Amino acid sequence: MAELQVEIVAADHFVWSGAAKLVKARSVDGEIGVLPGHVPMLSVLASGELEIAPVSEARFTVQIDGGFFSVDSDRVVIVADNAVIGTAA
Protein backbone atom coordinates (compact mmCIF):
# COMPACT_ATOMS: atom_id res chain seq x y z
CA MET A 1 0.00 0.00 0.00
CA ALA A 2 1.37 3.41 -0.98
CA GLU A 3 1.65 6.02 1.73
CA LEU A 4 2.65 9.63 2.28
CA GLN A 5 5.59 10.69 4.42
CA VAL A 6 4.30 13.72 6.33
CA GLU A 7 6.19 16.29 8.38
CA ILE A 8 4.51 19.15 10.23
CA VAL A 9 6.55 21.89 11.87
CA ALA A 10 5.63 25.23 13.39
CA ALA A 11 7.83 28.30 13.38
CA ASP A 12 9.18 27.46 16.84
CA HIS A 13 8.60 23.70 17.36
CA PHE A 14 8.27 20.26 15.79
CA VAL A 15 4.64 19.06 15.62
CA TRP A 16 4.39 15.59 14.02
CA SER A 17 5.90 13.31 11.40
CA GLY A 18 4.98 9.88 10.13
CA ALA A 19 3.32 7.80 7.44
CA ALA A 20 -0.21 8.75 6.41
CA LYS A 21 -2.91 7.67 3.97
CA LEU A 22 -4.49 11.13 3.60
CA VAL A 23 -3.80 14.77 4.40
CA LYS A 24 -6.51 17.44 4.14
CA ALA A 25 -6.00 21.18 4.56
CA ARG A 26 -7.49 24.54 3.64
CA SER A 27 -5.41 26.72 1.36
CA VAL A 28 -6.07 30.35 0.54
CA ASP A 29 -7.58 29.02 -2.75
CA GLY A 30 -9.78 26.28 -1.22
CA GLU A 31 -9.65 22.75 0.20
CA ILE A 32 -6.69 20.45 -0.54
CA GLY A 33 -6.84 16.67 -0.25
CA VAL A 34 -3.67 14.68 -0.83
CA LEU A 35 -3.42 10.93 -1.37
CA PRO A 36 -0.33 8.92 -2.37
CA GLY A 37 0.64 9.66 -5.98
CA HIS A 38 -0.49 13.31 -5.86
CA VAL A 39 1.20 15.65 -8.33
CA PRO A 40 3.85 18.03 -6.92
CA MET A 41 2.43 21.29 -5.58
CA LEU A 42 3.14 24.23 -3.31
CA SER A 43 0.36 26.17 -1.64
CA VAL A 44 -0.19 28.89 0.95
CA LEU A 45 -2.36 27.66 3.82
CA ALA A 46 -5.18 29.58 5.44
CA SER A 47 -5.72 29.49 9.19
CA GLY A 48 -7.82 26.51 10.16
CA GLU A 49 -7.65 22.79 10.57
CA LEU A 50 -5.46 20.10 9.00
CA GLU A 51 -6.73 16.53 9.04
CA ILE A 52 -4.22 13.69 9.05
CA ALA A 53 -5.09 10.00 8.55
CA PRO A 54 -2.00 8.11 9.75
CA VAL A 55 -1.35 4.60 8.48
CA SER A 56 -1.40 2.98 11.94
CA GLU A 57 -3.16 5.48 14.22
CA ALA A 58 -6.53 7.21 14.53
CA ARG A 59 -7.19 10.33 12.45
CA PHE A 60 -6.40 13.58 14.17
CA THR A 61 -6.50 17.30 13.52
CA VAL A 62 -3.97 20.10 13.82
CA GLN A 63 -5.04 23.72 14.30
CA ILE A 64 -2.78 26.05 12.30
CA ASP A 65 -2.40 29.80 11.86
CA GLY A 66 -1.46 29.80 8.16
CA GLY A 67 1.72 28.58 6.54
CA PHE A 68 2.91 26.59 3.53
CA PHE A 69 2.00 23.15 2.16
CA SER A 70 4.39 21.26 -0.14
CA VAL A 71 3.86 17.93 -1.92
CA ASP A 72 6.56 16.13 -3.91
CA SER A 73 7.16 12.40 -4.50
CA ASP A 74 4.69 11.27 -1.79
CA ARG A 75 6.34 13.60 0.75
CA VAL A 76 4.17 16.27 2.37
CA VAL A 77 5.83 19.09 4.31
CA ILE A 78 3.70 21.57 6.23
CA VAL A 79 5.34 24.63 7.74
CA ALA A 80 2.86 26.54 9.88
CA ASP A 81 3.12 29.88 11.64
CA ASN A 82 1.70 28.16 14.73
CA ALA A 83 0.33 24.61 15.11
CA VAL A 84 -1.34 22.63 17.90
CA ILE A 85 -2.48 19.01 17.67
CA GLY A 86 -6.20 18.75 18.29
CA THR A 87 -8.52 15.80 18.79
CA ALA A 88 -9.22 12.68 16.78
CA ALA A 89 -11.26 13.44 13.68
MDAnalysis code that builds the backbone (N, CA, C; Angstrom):
import MDAnalysis as mda
import numpy as np

u = mda.Universe.empty(267, n_residues=89, atom_resindex=np.repeat(np.arange(89), 3), trajectory=True)
u.add_TopologyAttr("name", ["N", "CA", "C"] * 89)
u.add_TopologyAttr("resid", np.arange(1, 90))
u.add_TopologyAttr("resname", ["MET", "ALA", "GLU", "LEU", "GLN", "VAL", "GLU", "ILE", "VAL", "ALA", "ALA", "ASP", "HIS", "PHE", "VAL", "TRP", "SER", "GLY", "ALA", "ALA", "LYS", "LEU", "VAL", "LYS", "ALA", "ARG", "SER", "VAL", "ASP", "GLY", "GLU", "ILE", "GLY", "VAL", "LEU", "PRO", "GLY", "HIS", "VAL", "PRO", "MET", "LEU", "SER", "VAL", "LEU", "ALA", "SER", "GLY", "GLU", "LEU", "GLU", "ILE", "ALA", "PRO", "VAL", "SER", "GLU", "ALA", "ARG", "PHE", "THR", "VAL", "GLN", "ILE", "ASP", "GLY", "GLY", "PHE", "PHE", "SER", "VAL", "ASP", "SER", "ASP", "ARG", "VAL", "VAL", "ILE", "VAL", "ALA", "ASP", "ASN", "ALA", "VAL", "ILE", "GLY", "THR", "ALA", "ALA"])
u.atoms.positions = np.array([
    [0.839, -1.182, 0.000],
    [0.000, 0.000, 0.000],
    [0.883, 1.245, 0.000],
    [0.620, 2.154, -0.913],
    [1.373, 3.408, -0.978],
    [0.981, 4.298, 0.193],
    [1.926, 5.119, 0.612],
    [1.651, 6.021, 1.734],
    [2.421, 7.318, 1.540],
    [1.994, 8.316, 2.276],
    [2.646, 9.625, 2.285],
    [3.591, 9.705, 3.474],
    [4.713, 10.364, 3.298],
    [5.591, 10.694, 4.416],
    [5.299, 12.156, 4.758],
    [4.785, 12.392, 5.946],
    [4.297, 13.719, 6.335],
    [5.169, 14.286, 7.448],
    [5.460, 15.570, 7.333],
    [6.186, 16.286, 8.380],
    [5.484, 17.617, 8.607],
    [5.159, 17.887, 9.868],
    [4.505, 19.150, 10.233],
    [5.386, 19.855, 11.255],
    [5.766, 21.085, 10.934],
    [6.550, 21.893, 11.866],
    [5.921, 23.275, 11.985],
    [6.051, 23.854, 13.173],
    [5.626, 25.234, 13.390],
    [6.879, 26.095, 13.395],
    [6.692, 27.385, 13.418],
    [7.827, 28.305, 13.379],
    [8.808, 28.053, 14.518],
    [8.299, 27.614, 15.671],
    [9.177, 27.461, 16.837],
    [9.230, 26.051, 17.436],
    [8.554, 25.060, 16.815],
    [8.603, 23.703, 17.360],
    [8.185, 22.645, 16.337],
    [8.652, 21.420, 16.579],
    [8.267, 20.261, 15.791],
    [6.865, 19.841, 16.232],
    [6.003, 19.448, 15.276],
    [4.639, 19.063, 15.618],
    [4.413, 17.560, 15.455],
    [4.651, 17.010, 14.246],
    [4.394, 15.587, 14.017],
    [5.058, 15.153, 12.721],
    [5.471, 13.898, 12.665],
    [5.902, 13.306, 11.398],
    [5.554, 11.829, 11.418],
    [5.302, 11.287, 10.224],
    [4.977, 9.877, 10.134],
    [4.348, 9.545, 8.801],
    [3.962, 8.290, 8.664],
    [3.320, 7.799, 7.443],
    [1.818, 8.036, 7.540],
    [1.223, 8.478, 6.425],
    [-0.214, 8.749, 6.408],
    [-0.835, 8.280, 5.093],
    [-2.145, 8.049, 5.154],
    [-2.913, 7.666, 3.971],
    [-3.543, 8.883, 3.304],
    [-3.768, 9.958, 4.081],
    [-4.489, 11.127, 3.598],
    [-4.100, 12.351, 4.416],
    [-3.982, 13.485, 3.737],
    [-3.798, 14.773, 4.404],
    [-4.794, 15.740, 3.780],
    [-5.569, 16.427, 4.627],
    [-6.514, 17.441, 4.143],
    [-6.186, 18.769, 4.813],
    [-6.295, 19.849, 4.025],
    [-6.002, 21.177, 4.557],
    [-6.819, 22.214, 3.795],
    [-6.815, 23.432, 4.323],
    [-7.495, 24.537, 3.638],
    [-6.443, 25.543, 3.202],
    [-6.340, 25.730, 1.892],
    [-5.412, 26.718, 1.359],
    [-6.149, 28.042, 1.175],
    [-5.422, 29.067, 0.794],
    [-6.071, 30.352, 0.536],
    [-6.953, 30.267, -0.710],
    [-6.783, 29.208, -1.530],
    [-7.583, 29.022, -2.745],
    [-8.690, 27.980, -2.584],
    [-8.755, 27.297, -1.440],
    [-9.776, 26.276, -1.224],
    [-9.202, 25.041, -0.553],
    [-10.033, 23.995, -0.463],
    [-9.646, 22.753, 0.201],
    [-8.629, 21.978, -0.627],
    [-7.687, 21.314, 0.077],
    [-6.694, 20.449, -0.543],
    [-6.838, 19.076, 0.095],
    [-6.875, 18.044, -0.729],
    [-6.845, 16.668, -0.246],
    [-5.718, 15.952, -0.966],
    [-4.826, 15.326, -0.224],
    [-3.666, 14.679, -0.828],
    [-3.659, 13.197, -0.466],
    [-3.578, 12.369, -1.495],
    [-3.424, 10.933, -1.366],
    [-2.087, 10.546, -1.987],
    [-1.573, 9.349, -1.719],
    [-0.332, 8.922, -2.369],
    [-0.450, 9.041, -3.894],
    [0.623, 9.482, -4.536],
    [0.642, 9.659, -5.981],
    [0.221, 11.041, -6.446],
    [-0.072, 11.950, -5.509],
    [-0.495, 13.313, -5.862],
    [0.611, 14.020, -6.633],
    [0.224, 14.878, -7.565],
    [1.202, 15.653, -8.330],
    [1.906, 16.649, -7.414],
    [3.144, 17.028, -7.731],
    [3.845, 18.029, -6.918],
    [3.074, 19.348, -6.880],
    [3.103, 19.996, -5.726],
    [2.430, 21.291, -5.582],
    [2.992, 22.051, -4.394],
    [2.787, 23.346, -4.422],
    [3.144, 24.226, -3.313],
    [1.979, 25.177, -3.127],
    [1.525, 25.339, -1.895],
    [0.355, 26.172, -1.639],
    [0.521, 26.946, -0.335],
    [-0.131, 28.085, -0.270],
    [-0.188, 28.889, 0.951],
    [-1.427, 28.451, 1.718],
    [-1.251, 28.124, 2.992],
    [-2.356, 27.655, 3.822],
    [-3.066, 28.804, 4.523],
    [-4.370, 28.652, 4.649],
    [-5.175, 29.583, 5.436],
    [-5.217, 29.070, 6.870],
    [-5.536, 29.930, 7.797],
    [-5.721, 29.488, 9.185],
    [-6.881, 28.506, 9.228],
    [-6.755, 27.495, 10.053],
    [-7.824, 26.509, 10.157],
    [-7.305, 25.174, 10.623],
    [-7.900, 24.132, 10.086],
    [-7.649, 22.790, 10.572],
    [-7.056, 21.896, 9.486],
    [-5.987, 21.171, 9.834],
    [-5.455, 20.101, 8.996],
    [-6.074, 18.813, 9.507],
    [-6.300, 17.863, 8.609],
    [-6.727, 16.534, 9.039],
    [-5.705, 15.541, 8.513],
    [-5.216, 14.686, 9.401],
    [-4.217, 13.688, 9.053],
    [-4.806, 12.309, 9.337],
    [-4.674, 11.395, 8.362],
    [-5.092, 10.001, 8.549],
    [-3.841, 9.133, 8.532],
    [-3.215, 8.927, 9.696],
    [-1.999, 8.110, 9.748],
    [-2.270, 6.669, 9.329],
    [-1.228, 5.994, 8.905],
    [-1.355, 4.601, 8.476],
    [-1.750, 3.707, 9.645],
    [-1.167, 3.901, 10.828],
    [-1.403, 2.979, 11.940],
    [-1.967, 3.625, 13.201],
    [-2.573, 4.792, 13.071],
    [-3.158, 5.476, 14.224],
    [-4.525, 6.028, 13.827],
    [-5.243, 6.571, 14.801],
    [-6.525, 7.210, 14.528],
    [-6.300, 8.571, 13.866],
    [-7.254, 8.990, 13.054],
    [-7.187, 10.325, 12.448],
    [-7.129, 11.381, 13.533],
    [-6.447, 12.480, 13.228],
    [-6.399, 13.584, 14.175],
    [-6.335, 14.892, 13.407],
    [-6.536, 15.986, 14.124],
    [-6.503, 17.304, 13.517],
    [-5.373, 18.126, 14.111],
    [-4.966, 19.142, 13.359],
    [-3.966, 20.098, 13.821],
    [-4.503, 21.486, 13.491],
    [-4.618, 22.334, 14.498],
    [-5.037, 23.721, 14.295],
    [-3.813, 24.534, 13.882],
    [-3.909, 25.257, 12.766],
    [-2.778, 26.053, 12.300],
    [-3.189, 27.505, 12.084],
    [-2.206, 28.372, 12.130],
    [-2.401, 29.797, 11.860],
    [-1.683, 30.161, 10.567],
    [-2.077, 29.529, 9.461],
    [-1.460, 29.804, 8.164],
    [-0.115, 29.113, 8.022],
    [0.435, 29.188, 6.814],
    [1.724, 28.584, 6.542],
    [1.841, 28.134, 5.102],
    [2.676, 27.110, 4.870],
    [2.914, 26.586, 3.535],
    [2.712, 25.081, 3.516],
    [2.312, 24.562, 2.358],
    [2.003, 23.150, 2.158],
    [2.718, 22.706, 0.898],
    [3.610, 21.728, 1.004],
    [4.389, 21.257, -0.135],
    [4.189, 19.759, -0.325],
    [3.992, 19.346, -1.585],
    [3.856, 17.934, -1.917],
    [4.832, 17.628, -3.041],
    [5.643, 16.563, -2.859],
    [6.560, 16.126, -3.913],
    [6.974, 14.683, -3.637],
    [6.765, 13.812, -4.598],
    [7.161, 12.396, -4.498],
    [6.639, 11.730, -3.228],
    [5.348, 11.850, -2.959],
    [4.690, 11.268, -1.787],
    [5.257, 11.770, -0.466],
    [5.854, 12.947, -0.482],
    [6.335, 13.597, 0.746],
    [5.566, 14.899, 0.910],
    [4.934, 15.065, 2.064],
    [4.166, 16.272, 2.371],
    [4.874, 16.996, 3.510],
    [5.204, 18.267, 3.281],
    [5.828, 19.092, 4.313],
    [4.914, 20.281, 4.566],
    [4.548, 20.455, 5.826],
    [3.696, 21.574, 6.228],
    [4.481, 22.414, 7.215],
    [4.669, 23.679, 6.859],
    [5.343, 24.631, 7.739],
    [4.304, 25.666, 8.124],
    [3.921, 25.660, 9.394],
    [2.864, 26.538, 9.875],
    [3.425, 27.645, 10.741],
    [2.718, 28.783, 10.756],
    [3.124, 29.880, 11.639],
    [2.993, 29.438, 13.100],
    [1.920, 28.732, 13.396],
    [1.697, 28.156, 14.727],
    [0.855, 26.902, 14.517],
    [1.081, 25.856, 15.285],
    [0.334, 24.614, 15.113],
    [0.174, 23.888, 16.439],
    [-1.035, 23.372, 16.681],
    [-1.344, 22.635, 17.901],
    [-2.171, 21.417, 17.520],
    [-1.718, 20.232, 17.967],
    [-2.476, 19.008, 17.669],
    [-3.792, 19.047, 18.433],
    [-4.883, 18.744, 17.708],
    [-6.201, 18.746, 18.291],
    [-6.661, 17.346, 18.650],
    [-7.913, 17.082, 18.418],
    [-8.518, 15.800, 18.786],
    [-8.608, 14.873, 17.588],
    [-8.998, 13.638, 17.864],
    [-9.218, 12.676, 16.782],
    [-10.369, 13.175, 15.917],
    [-10.216, 12.971, 14.613],
    [-11.265, 13.441, 13.675],
    [-12.347, 12.401, 13.514],
])
